[in-house]
């Protein structure tokens, strides 16, 4: 094989993509359909609560197009970080959708393989006691056996190795638990004998689909062509083009170093890459990617644990007198509520205000201090129980609504609520309990590869 063609439908499975773009890609005879399905961008909630990142309907809509076309072309479909967070509950949720599709389209002869990414708590405790786990930059609490025990579930990001194993076993559909985003793309490249560096670099770009194009989006398809001397990326919609700037810029996306990219057991070095626009005016050729294997082999652990409950309110303010002294009034509202609930230990709840239009995004770092004519305020209460969060939030809302600030001309109506009821009980709040690196023997030690037989692995 002189070149390998990878079709990436969208940035996250369930985000959606134009079927016309996908069919343009299928007309180019791809060797595999590969899609990333997960992210921790939205924080620990999906992992902690065991819920998907997209709706079931959206996920099925994307999968149906991918699986039926993949079966028709007799090429594998590879899904990374199934269900969003890649834990067992997320993987099984995805598998149930796939089973439904296979039944409806009479495709149950396809070989469905699952790669689990769940890590037992006892394994983590043991590695912790052996000094084989280190924090990964993000500020999380000190990792202790007690903190591990409170965690709802632990996953690890797999590299390319177990996915290569699944391809070697002849899988038609591969559903991966939590995976390093480029790994499924790199695995197909390695399986077909191509340079691991180009597999990972192409995967780094393709996992976000057309986000590297202009105009950029995660909701459109891309084709990656991996060759011995580099790789080519091409958008599959006539409305988009890739430029050397757009592709190079995306190479810097989500990295803490300008040209070093760390992954499971590897470091990808992009210092000497070149980006060349091709004569079609839409594609870019990339070369110069290099890779080094690390010793020891380390995988990233992710875990979330419940820490509180949340209730929040959304309101609008248009009174310039209130806007001019908003933070002062909010501090006084907090003080009045705390005084009213002096029988409740202040460590059991927290009151927060987010002032959109003033500094809701940047907080104290906001450089622009010109006051707007209206402000959107989100006030939330995080508390030990949902009942306490509801109670405190209700009092914050009523206190704020009628607070007698200087110059006030109306005794009510200074907050405009877009929804009724105004108070929204959110439920459990999670935080990352694990965001760490763990030493392992190799890339396959923690990630069992199993064939899925209608409701269970074999």
HUSULWO-V677902 format. One record per residue. RES is the residue in one small letter. PHI is phi in whole degrees, -180 to 180 (none if undefined). BURIAL is I if it has 16 or more other ideal C-beta (glycine too) atoms within 10 Angstrom, else O. Layout:
BEGIN
res:RES phi:PHI burial:BURIAL
res:RES phi:PHI burial:BURIAL
END
This chain:
BEGIN
res:x phi:none burial:O
res:x phi:-91 burial:O
res:x phi:-152 burial:O
res:x phi:-121 burial:I
res:x phi:-111 burial:I
res:x phi:-118 burial:I
res:x phi:-101 burial:I
res:x phi:-108 burial:I
res:x phi:-73 burial:I
res:x phi:-163 burial:I
res:x phi:-71 burial:I
res:x phi:-142 burial:I
res:x phi:-55 burial:I
res:x phi:103 burial:I
res:x phi:-72 burial:I
res:x phi:92 burial:I
res:x phi:-160 burial:I
res:x phi:-67 burial:I
res:x phi:-62 burial:O
res:x phi:-62 burial:O
res:x phi:-65 burial:I
res:x phi:-62 burial:I
res:x phi:-68 burial:O
res:x phi:-60 burial:I
res:x phi:-67 burial:I
res:x phi:-64 burial:I
res:x phi:-67 burial:O
res:x phi:-93 burial:O
res:x phi:57 burial:O
res:x phi:-68 burial:I
res:x phi:-93 burial:I
res:x phi:-164 burial:I
res:x phi:-110 burial:I
res:x phi:-128 burial:I
res:x phi:-143 burial:I
res:x phi:-87 burial:I
res:x phi:-123 burial:I
res:x phi:-138 burial:I
res:x phi:-174 burial:I
res:x phi:-107 burial:I
res:x phi:-57 burial:O
res:x phi:-88 burial:O
res:x phi:95 burial:O
res:x phi:-87 burial:I
res:x phi:-62 burial:I
res:x phi:-62 burial:I
res:x phi:-69 burial:I
res:x phi:-67 burial:I
res:x phi:-84 burial:I
res:x phi:71 burial:I
res:x phi:-118 burial:O
res:x phi:-80 burial:I
res:x phi:-84 burial:I
res:x phi:-131 burial:I
res:x phi:-77 burial:O
res:x phi:-62 burial:O
res:x phi:-63 burial:O
res:x phi:-66 burial:I
res:x phi:-64 burial:I
res:x phi:-66 burial:I
res:x phi:-59 burial:I
res:x phi:-67 burial:I
res:x phi:-63 burial:I
res:x phi:-62 burial:I
res:x phi:-65 burial:I
res:x phi:-67 burial:I
res:x phi:-70 burial:I
res:x phi:-66 burial:I
res:x phi:-73 burial:I
res:x phi:-63 burial:I
res:x phi:-66 burial:I
res:x phi:-64 burial:O
res:x phi:-89 burial:O
res:x phi:58 burial:O
res:x phi:-126 burial:I
res:x phi:-73 burial:I
res:x phi:-114 burial:I
res:x phi:-119 burial:I
res:x phi:-120 burial:I
res:x phi:-100 burial:I
res:x phi:53 burial:I
res:x phi:-55 burial:I
res:x phi:76 burial:I
res:x phi:110 burial:I
res:x phi:-101 burial:I
res:x phi:79 burial:I
res:x phi:-81 burial:I
res:x phi:-55 burial:I
res:x phi:-63 burial:I
res:x phi:-72 burial:I
res:x phi:-66 burial:I
res:x phi:-65 burial:I
res:x phi:-61 burial:I
res:x phi:-66 burial:I
res:x phi:-61 burial:I
res:x phi:-64 burial:O
res:x phi:-68 burial:I
res:x phi:-64 burial:I
res:x phi:-58 burial:O
res:x phi:-63 burial:O
res:x phi:-65 burial:I
res:x phi:-62 burial:I
res:x phi:-69 burial:O
res:x phi:-65 burial:O
res:x phi:-106 burial:O
res:x phi:54 burial:O
res:x phi:-120 burial:I
res:x phi:-70 burial:O
res:x phi:-77 burial:O
res:x phi:-66 burial:I
res:x phi:-84 burial:O
res:x phi:-105 burial:I
res:x phi:-119 burial:I
res:x phi:-121 burial:I
res:x phi:-120 burial:I
res:x phi:-80 burial:I
res:x phi:-123 burial:I
res:x phi:-78 burial:I
res:x phi:-115 burial:I
res:x phi:-64 burial:O
res:x phi:-60 burial:O
res:x phi:-65 burial:O
res:x phi:-64 burial:I
res:x phi:-65 burial:I
res:x phi:-60 burial:I
res:x phi:-65 burial:O
res:x phi:-65 burial:I
res:x phi:-63 burial:I
res:x phi:-66 burial:O
res:x phi:-88 burial:O
res:x phi:74 burial:O
res:x phi:-107 burial:O
res:x phi:-131 burial:I
res:x phi:-131 burial:O
res:x phi:-66 burial:O
res:x phi:-115 burial:I
res:x phi:74 burial:O
res:x phi:-62 burial:O
res:x phi:-76 burial:O
res:x phi:-127 burial:I
res:x phi:-64 burial:O
res:x phi:-59 burial:O
res:x phi:-77 burial:I
res:x phi:-133 burial:O
res:x phi:-56 burial:O
res:x phi:-68 burial:O
res:x phi:-68 burial:I
res:x phi:-62 burial:I
res:x phi:-65 burial:O
res:x phi:-77 burial:O
res:x phi:-71 burial:I
res:x phi:-71 burial:I
res:x phi:-177 burial:I
res:x phi:-121 burial:I
res:x phi:-124 burial:I
res:x phi:-131 burial:I
res:x phi:-80 burial:I
res:x phi:-81 burial:I
res:x phi:-90 burial:I
res:x phi:-80 burial:I
res:x phi:-58 burial:I
res:x phi:-67 burial:I
res:x phi:-73 burial:I
res:x phi:-60 burial:I
res:x phi:-59 burial:I
res:x phi:-64 burial:I
res:x phi:-66 burial:I
res:x phi:-64 burial:O
res:x phi:-84 burial:O
res:x phi:82 burial:O
res:x phi:-67 burial:I
res:x phi:-89 burial:I
res:x phi:-132 burial:I
res:x phi:-118 burial:I
res:x phi:-110 burial:I
res:x phi:-97 burial:I
res:x phi:-68 burial:I
res:x phi:-56 burial:I
res:x phi:-134 burial:I
res:x phi:-58 burial:I
res:x phi:-50 burial:I
res:x phi:-78 burial:I
res:x phi:-57 burial:I
res:x phi:-60 burial:I
res:x phi:-70 burial:I
res:x phi:-62 burial:I
res:x phi:-62 burial:I
res:x phi:-63 burial:I
res:x phi:-63 burial:I
res:x phi:-64 burial:I
res:x phi:-57 burial:I
res:x phi:-94 burial:I
res:x phi:88 burial:O
res:x phi:-95 burial:I
res:x phi:-59 burial:I
res:x phi:-60 burial:I
res:x phi:-63 burial:I
res:x phi:-71 burial:I
res:x phi:-63 burial:I
res:x phi:-73 burial:I
res:x phi:-68 burial:I
res:x phi:-62 burial:I
res:x phi:-63 burial:I
res:x phi:-58 burial:I
res:x phi:-83 burial:I
res:x phi:-71 burial:I
res:x phi:-65 burial:I
res:x phi:-99 burial:I
res:x phi:55 burial:I
res:x phi:-83 burial:I
res:x phi:-67 burial:I
res:x phi:-87 burial:I
res:x phi:-96 burial:I
res:x phi:-125 burial:I
res:x phi:-71 burial:O
res:x phi:-82 burial:I
res:x phi:-160 burial:I
res:x phi:-89 burial:I
res:x phi:-109 burial:I
res:x phi:-152 burial:I
res:x phi:-95 burial:I
res:x phi:-133 burial:I
res:x phi:-114 burial:I
res:x phi:-112 burial:I
res:x phi:-117 burial:I
res:x phi:-96 burial:I
res:x phi:-123 burial:I
res:x phi:-67 burial:O
res:x phi:-104 burial:O
res:x phi:154 burial:I
res:x phi:-149 burial:I
res:x phi:-121 burial:I
res:x phi:-119 burial:I
res:x phi:-139 burial:I
res:x phi:-71 burial:I
res:x phi:-105 burial:I
res:x phi:-113 burial:I
res:x phi:-67 burial:O
res:x phi:-85 burial:O
res:x phi:-128 burial:I
res:x phi:-136 burial:I
res:x phi:-104 burial:I
res:x phi:-119 burial:I
res:x phi:-63 burial:O
res:x phi:-71 burial:O
res:x phi:-66 burial:I
res:x phi:-75 burial:I
res:x phi:-63 burial:I
res:x phi:-62 burial:O
res:x phi:-70 burial:I
res:x phi:-62 burial:I
res:x phi:-85 burial:O
res:x phi:-67 burial:O
res:x phi:56 burial:O
res:x phi:-132 burial:O
res:x phi:-97 burial:O
res:x phi:-139 burial:O
res:x phi:-61 burial:O
res:x phi:-140 burial:O
res:x phi:-106 burial:O
res:x phi:-127 burial:I
res:x phi:-90 burial:I
res:x phi:-143 burial:I
res:x phi:-61 burial:I
res:x phi:75 burial:I
res:x phi:-142 burial:I
res:x phi:-129 burial:O
res:x phi:-92 burial:I
res:x phi:-109 burial:I
res:x phi:-112 burial:I
res:x phi:-60 burial:O
res:x phi:-107 burial:O
res:x phi:-72 burial:I
res:x phi:-124 burial:O
res:x phi:-125 burial:I
res:x phi:-126 burial:O
res:x phi:-76 burial:I
res:x phi:-91 burial:O
res:x phi:-67 burial:O
res:x phi:-71 burial:O
res:x phi:76 burial:O
res:x phi:-132 burial:I
res:x phi:-113 burial:I
res:x phi:-131 burial:I
res:x phi:-102 burial:I
res:x phi:-120 burial:I
res:x phi:-144 burial:I
res:x phi:97 burial:I
res:x phi:-69 burial:I
res:x phi:-131 burial:I
res:x phi:-141 burial:I
res:x phi:-129 burial:O
res:x phi:-89 burial:O
res:x phi:-100 burial:O
res:x phi:-138 burial:O
res:x phi:-78 burial:O
res:x phi:-76 burial:I
res:x phi:-126 burial:I
res:x phi:-119 burial:I
res:x phi:-88 burial:I
res:x phi:-95 burial:I
res:x phi:-132 burial:I
res:x phi:-151 burial:I
res:x phi:-134 burial:I
res:x phi:-135 burial:I
res:x phi:-73 burial:I
res:x phi:-128 burial:I
res:x phi:-171 burial:I
res:x phi:-129 burial:I
res:x phi:-127 burial:I
res:x phi:-133 burial:I
res:x phi:-140 burial:I
res:x phi:-135 burial:I
res:x phi:-112 burial:I
res:x phi:-145 burial:I
res:x phi:-118 burial:O
res:x phi:-129 burial:I
res:x phi:-129 burial:O
res:x phi:-77 burial:I
res:x phi:-63 burial:O
res:x phi:-66 burial:O
res:x phi:-70 burial:I
res:x phi:-61 burial:I
res:x phi:-66 burial:O
res:x phi:-132 burial:O
res:x phi:-60 burial:I
res:x phi:-66 burial:O
res:x phi:-63 burial:O
res:x phi:-64 burial:I
res:x phi:-62 burial:I
res:x phi:-62 burial:O
res:x phi:-71 burial:I
res:x phi:-64 burial:I
res:x phi:-57 burial:I
res:x phi:-63 burial:O
res:x phi:-67 burial:O
res:x phi:-66 burial:I
res:x phi:-64 burial:O
res:x phi:-66 burial:O
res:x phi:-64 burial:O
res:x phi:-103 burial:I
res:x phi:-65 burial:O
res:x phi:-79 burial:O
res:x phi:-103 burial:I
res:x phi:-61 burial:O
res:x phi:-63 burial:O
res:x phi:-72 burial:O
res:x phi:-90 burial:O
res:x phi:-154 burial:I
res:x phi:-144 burial:O
res:x phi:-110 burial:I
res:x phi:-128 burial:O
res:x phi:-120 burial:I
res:x phi:-121 burial:I
res:x phi:-102 burial:I
res:x phi:-77 burial:O
res:x phi:113 burial:I
res:x phi:-113 burial:I
res:x phi:-152 burial:I
res:x phi:-64 burial:O
res:x phi:-95 burial:O
res:x phi:-93 burial:O
res:x phi:63 burial:O
res:x phi:-66 burial:O
res:x phi:-86 burial:O
res:x phi:-61 burial:O
res:x phi:-83 burial:O
res:x phi:-96 burial:O
res:x phi:-112 burial:O
res:x phi:-69 burial:O
res:x phi:-79 burial:O
res:x phi:-84 burial:O
res:x phi:-85 burial:O
res:x phi:-148 burial:O
res:x phi:-136 burial:I
res:x phi:-99 burial:I
res:x phi:-117 burial:I
res:x phi:-108 burial:O
res:x phi:-117 burial:I
res:x phi:-126 burial:I
res:x phi:-124 burial:I
res:x phi:-111 burial:I
res:x phi:-141 burial:I
res:x phi:-66 burial:O
res:x phi:-132 burial:O
res:x phi:-67 burial:I
res:x phi:-62 burial:O
res:x phi:-71 burial:I
res:x phi:-62 burial:I
res:x phi:-61 burial:I
res:x phi:-64 burial:I
res:x phi:-65 burial:I
res:x phi:-64 burial:I
res:x phi:-60 burial:I
res:x phi:-72 burial:I
res:x phi:-60 burial:I
res:x phi:-62 burial:I
res:x phi:-69 burial:O
res:x phi:-67 burial:I
res:x phi:-64 burial:I
res:x phi:-59 burial:I
res:x phi:-111 burial:O
res:x phi:-66 burial:I
res:x phi:-90 burial:O
res:x phi:-76 burial:I
res:x phi:-63 burial:O
res:x phi:88 burial:O
res:x phi:-59 burial:O
res:x phi:-105 burial:O
res:x phi:-127 burial:O
res:x phi:-83 burial:O
res:x phi:-155 burial:O
res:x phi:86 burial:O
res:x phi:-80 burial:I
res:x phi:-116 burial:I
res:x phi:-106 burial:O
res:x phi:-100 burial:O
res:x phi:-76 burial:O
res:x phi:-127 burial:O
res:x phi:-133 burial:O
res:x phi:-68 burial:O
res:x phi:-79 burial:I
res:x phi:-89 burial:I
res:x phi:-116 burial:O
res:x phi:-72 burial:O
res:x phi:-88 burial:I
res:x phi:105 burial:O
res:x phi:-66 burial:O
res:x phi:-111 burial:I
res:x phi:-116 burial:I
res:x phi:-132 burial:I
res:x phi:-67 burial:I
res:x phi:-95 burial:I
res:x phi:-130 burial:I
res:x phi:-150 burial:I
res:x phi:-134 burial:I
res:x phi:-106 burial:I
res:x phi:-125 burial:I
res:x phi:-72 burial:O
res:x phi:-135 burial:I
res:x phi:-66 burial:O
res:x phi:-162 burial:O
res:x phi:-74 burial:I
res:x phi:-108 burial:I
res:x phi:-57 burial:O
res:x phi:-103 burial:I
res:x phi:-128 burial:I
res:x phi:-67 burial:O
res:x phi:-106 burial:I
res:x phi:-137 burial:O
res:x phi:-79 burial:O
res:x phi:-98 burial:I
res:x phi:-118 burial:O
res:x phi:45 burial:O
res:x phi:110 burial:O
res:x phi:-170 burial:O
res:x phi:-83 burial:O
res:x phi:-113 burial:O
END
